Amino acid sequence: MLKLIMSNFWKNEVPKGYYDTSILFDKKSKRNIQSNWHKKTFSAVNSYIKDDDIVLDFACGSGTFLGKYVKNSNSIGVDISKNQINYASEKYGNFGSFFIWKILVLKNMKIILTKLHV
C-alpha cells in the first residue's frame, strides 16, 4: 500500500515558541535548528506509517528517513544525487531500495509538486 501522507501533515501549525525552544535546545546539544526540525518531522510522519506500508521518499537524500525511521525493506528512496544514493544504499540498503532519478519530465511536474511539495 502506497500512501501520500504529507498533505495533511503540513496543515498542522508549528507550536507557539517552537523555534525559540529549538534554538536553545540546539545550542545546548551543539546541533542546529534544521536537525531538530528534521527529527520532529520524521517522527511525526512516521507515526502515520504502518509496518506493511510501502513508502516512497522522493528526494530522499542520504536515506535517513527510510533508514532510521521507517525501517521497511519494501520502501523506495529516489534522489538526483548519485553520491547521496550510493551513501543511502551502503548505509541503509537493508531498509529500502534506493534509485537515482536520471530523467526529469517537466510535463506533469507542476501537478506532482503541487500535491507533494513540503
Beta strands, then each sheet from edge to edge (+ up, - down):
strand 1: 56-58
strand 2: 76-79
strand 3: 97-100
sheet 1: 1+ 2+ 3+
end
